[in-house]
Amino acid sequence: MQSNFDASLKHLLVHEGGYVNHPSDPGGRTNLGVTQKVWEEWKGAPSNEEEMRGLTVGQVAPLYQKRYWDAARCDDLPSGVDYVVFDFAVNAGVGRSAITLQTICGVARDGAIGPRTLESVKQYDPKTFIEKFSDHREFFYKQLGSYPVFGKGWIRRVNEVKEIALKMV
C-alpha cells in the first residue's frame, strides 16, 4: 500500500503549529497539535507545561501515525483522500472523519472504516470526493459554538488542505 503519511504529517503540522494554550480552546495546552490530555494518554503518565512546550516532531509523529493515520485506515485510501481524512481526524476526531467519509459514500455511518467503506470510496473520483469531503467539513465547523472564535482559521485550513489534497491525486 502507498503511504503519504510523512508528506501529510508535514502539511498537517503547518496548521497545528507550535505551543498554544488559548483560553477559548477546550484542548488546553497543545503543542504540534497534540493536547496535553492526548499526550498523557499516549505516554501513560502526567505531563506539565515544560514538557508540552518541548515536544518535537520526532516525539509526536508515532502518535499521529498510530492514533490518527492508521486508525482512519489512510494507507487504504486513494492519494489525496488519505490526507483530507487524516487532517479532519486530527482536528475533529477519527470517528467524525470516518462518519463524514461514510456519509459521502452512502454506507452505514458507524465511525469505523472497514471493507465496505473502503470499497465504496474506490467508486468515487478522488477529486470529486475531496471536494465533497471539504464541503461537509466546512458545514460541520459552521455548526460549532466556537465558530465565531476559530471559524476563519478552520475555513482557511479546509481550503488549504483541499488544495494540497487535490494536488496529491
Backbone torsions as a table, in degrees:
resi	resn	phi	psi	omega
1	MET	NA	148.0	178.1
2	GLN	-77.2	150.2	175.9
3	SER	-132.9	119.0	174.7
4	ASN	-100.6	18.5	-173.9
5	PHE	-57.0	-51.6	-175.8
6	ASP	-59.2	-46.2	179.3
7	ALA	-65.9	-40.7	-179.6
8	SER	-66.1	-40.8	178.3
9	LEU	-63.8	-41.6	178.5
10	LYS	-58.3	-46.2	179.1
11	HIS	-66.1	-41.7	-178.8
12	LEU	-61.0	-42.1	-176.4
13	LEU	-67.5	-19.9	173.3
14	VAL	-61.2	-38.3	-179.0
15	HIS	-83.2	-32.1	-176.3
16	GLU	-78.8	-27.5	173.1
17	GLY	63.9	-156.7	-177.2
18	GLY	-99.7	-147.3	-175.3
19	TYR	-72.6	133.1	173.2
20	VAL	-143.4	155.2	173.6
21	ASN	-149.0	65.4	-175.3
22	HIS	-72.9	131.5	-177.9
23	PRO	-62.4	-23.9	179.6
24	SER	-91.6	-3.0	-179.1
25	ASP	-95.4	115.9	-178.9
26	PRO	-64.8	-13.5	179.3
27	GLY	-72.6	-18.6	179.6
28	GLY	67.3	-144.2	180.0
29	ARG	-56.4	127.2	-177.5
30	THR	-143.4	137.8	173.7
31	ASN	-140.7	135.3	-177.3
32	LEU	53.6	31.8	177.9
33	GLY	81.9	0.0	-178.5
34	VAL	-102.0	120.1	178.2
35	THR	-74.9	159.5	179.7
36	GLN	-60.5	-39.4	179.6
37	LYS	-61.4	-46.9	179.8
38	VAL	-64.0	-41.6	-179.7
39	TRP	-63.2	-43.1	179.6
40	GLU	-64.5	-40.5	176.0
41	GLU	-62.1	-42.8	-177.3
42	TRP	-63.3	-46.3	-175.7
43	LYS	-90.0	-12.6	177.0
44	GLY	74.2	27.3	-179.7
45	ALA	-156.8	157.2	177.6
46	PRO	-63.2	157.2	179.0
47	SER	-129.9	168.8	177.3
48	ASN	-134.7	178.2	-177.0
49	GLU	-60.6	-41.7	-178.9
50	GLU	-60.5	-45.4	179.2
51	GLU	-64.9	-43.0	-180.0
52	MET	-61.7	-40.8	178.8
53	ARG	-65.6	-28.0	-175.3
54	GLY	-92.1	1.1	-178.9
55	LEU	-57.4	144.3	178.8
56	THR	-117.6	163.0	176.8
57	VAL	-59.1	-40.8	179.0
58	GLY	-60.5	-33.2	178.4
59	GLN	-74.8	-40.4	-173.5
60	VAL	-88.3	-18.8	-177.9
61	ALA	-56.7	-46.2	179.1
62	PRO	-61.8	-35.5	176.6
63	LEU	-62.6	-49.1	179.5
64	TYR	-59.8	-41.0	-177.8
65	GLN	-65.7	-50.1	-175.9
66	LYS	-74.4	-48.6	-170.9
67	ARG	-77.2	-25.4	-176.7
68	TYR	-120.7	-58.2	-176.9
69	TRP	-61.1	-55.1	-178.9
70	ASP	-67.9	-41.4	-179.2
71	ALA	-61.7	-32.1	179.0
72	ALA	-92.0	7.5	177.6
73	ARG	55.5	38.4	-174.6
74	CYS	-63.4	-31.6	177.4
75	ASP	-65.1	-17.5	179.7
76	ASP	-95.8	1.2	-178.8
77	LEU	-101.7	155.5	177.1
78	PRO	-61.1	152.0	178.2
79	SER	-58.4	133.7	-176.1
80	GLY	95.8	-50.7	175.1
81	VAL	-63.2	-40.0	179.1
82	ASP	-56.5	-42.3	-177.4
83	TYR	-68.0	-44.8	-179.6
84	VAL	-65.3	-38.5	178.9
85	VAL	-66.1	-43.9	178.2
86	PHE	-61.4	-49.4	-177.2
87	ASP	-60.2	-42.1	179.8
88	PHE	-71.5	-34.1	176.9
89	ALA	-60.7	-42.2	179.1
90	VAL	-67.6	-43.5	-172.8
91	ASN	-79.9	-30.8	-174.7
92	ALA	-130.8	0.0	179.0
93	GLY	106.8	145.2	-179.6
94	VAL	-61.8	-42.4	-179.6
95	GLY	-60.8	-44.9	179.5
96	ARG	-65.0	-40.9	178.7
97	SER	-63.3	-42.8	179.1
98	ALA	-64.2	-42.2	179.7
99	ILE	-64.7	-38.1	177.0
100	THR	-63.0	-45.8	177.5
101	LEU	-58.8	-45.7	-178.8
102	GLN	-67.2	-34.8	177.6
103	THR	-61.9	-46.1	-179.7
104	ILE	-64.0	-39.4	-178.1
105	CYS	-76.5	-17.1	-179.3
106	GLY	75.5	29.3	177.0
107	VAL	-109.1	171.2	179.8
108	ALA	-54.1	133.3	-176.4
109	ARG	-94.9	84.2	-179.0
110	ASP	-108.7	-3.3	178.2
111	GLY	78.8	6.8	177.9
112	ALA	-121.8	124.0	-178.1
113	ILE	-85.8	106.2	-179.0
114	GLY	-117.5	-168.0	-175.9
115	PRO	-56.8	-40.8	-178.2
116	ARG	-66.1	-43.1	178.2
117	THR	-63.8	-46.0	-179.0
118	LEU	-61.7	-39.8	178.7
119	GLU	-66.6	-38.0	-179.9
120	SER	-67.1	-37.3	179.0
121	VAL	-61.5	-37.0	-178.5
122	LYS	-64.5	-17.7	-179.7
123	GLN	-79.0	-12.6	-177.8
124	TYR	-95.5	146.3	165.7
125	ASP	-66.8	125.8	-176.6
126	PRO	-55.6	-38.0	-179.5
127	LYS	-65.9	-41.5	177.3
128	THR	-63.6	-41.8	179.8
129	PHE	-62.1	-45.9	-179.8
130	ILE	-60.1	-42.1	177.9
131	GLU	-60.9	-48.1	-179.0
132	LYS	-65.1	-43.2	179.7
133	PHE	-59.5	-43.9	179.9
134	SER	-63.9	-38.8	176.8
135	ASP	-63.0	-44.3	178.9
136	HIS	-62.9	-40.4	-179.4
137	ARG	-63.5	-45.2	178.6
138	GLU	-61.0	-43.2	178.6
139	PHE	-59.9	-43.5	179.0
140	PHE	-56.8	-50.4	-177.5
141	TYR	-60.7	-39.6	-177.6
142	LYS	-65.8	-16.9	178.6
143	GLN	-86.5	-12.6	-175.1
144	LEU	-79.2	143.7	179.0
145	GLY	-64.2	-26.1	-179.4
146	SER	-90.2	8.4	179.1
147	TYR	-57.6	-41.5	179.5
148	PRO	-59.1	-28.7	-178.8
149	VAL	-85.8	-45.7	-171.7
150	PHE	-111.0	-4.1	-171.7
151	GLY	-57.8	-43.7	-178.1
152	LYS	-59.5	-43.5	178.6
153	GLY	-67.3	-39.5	179.1
154	TRP	-63.0	-44.3	-178.5
155	ILE	-67.7	-39.9	175.2
156	ARG	-59.4	-43.0	179.5
157	ARG	-63.1	-45.3	178.3
158	VAL	-55.4	-47.1	-177.7
159	ASN	-67.1	-40.6	179.1
160	GLU	-68.8	-41.0	177.4
161	VAL	-63.2	-43.8	178.9
162	LYS	-59.6	-45.2	-179.2
163	GLU	-60.3	-45.5	179.0
164	ILE	-66.1	-44.6	-179.1
165	ALA	-59.8	-41.5	179.4
166	LEU	-63.8	-32.4	176.6
167	LYS	-73.7	-22.8	-179.4
168	MET	-78.5	-17.9	-177.6
169	VAL	-65.1	NA	NA
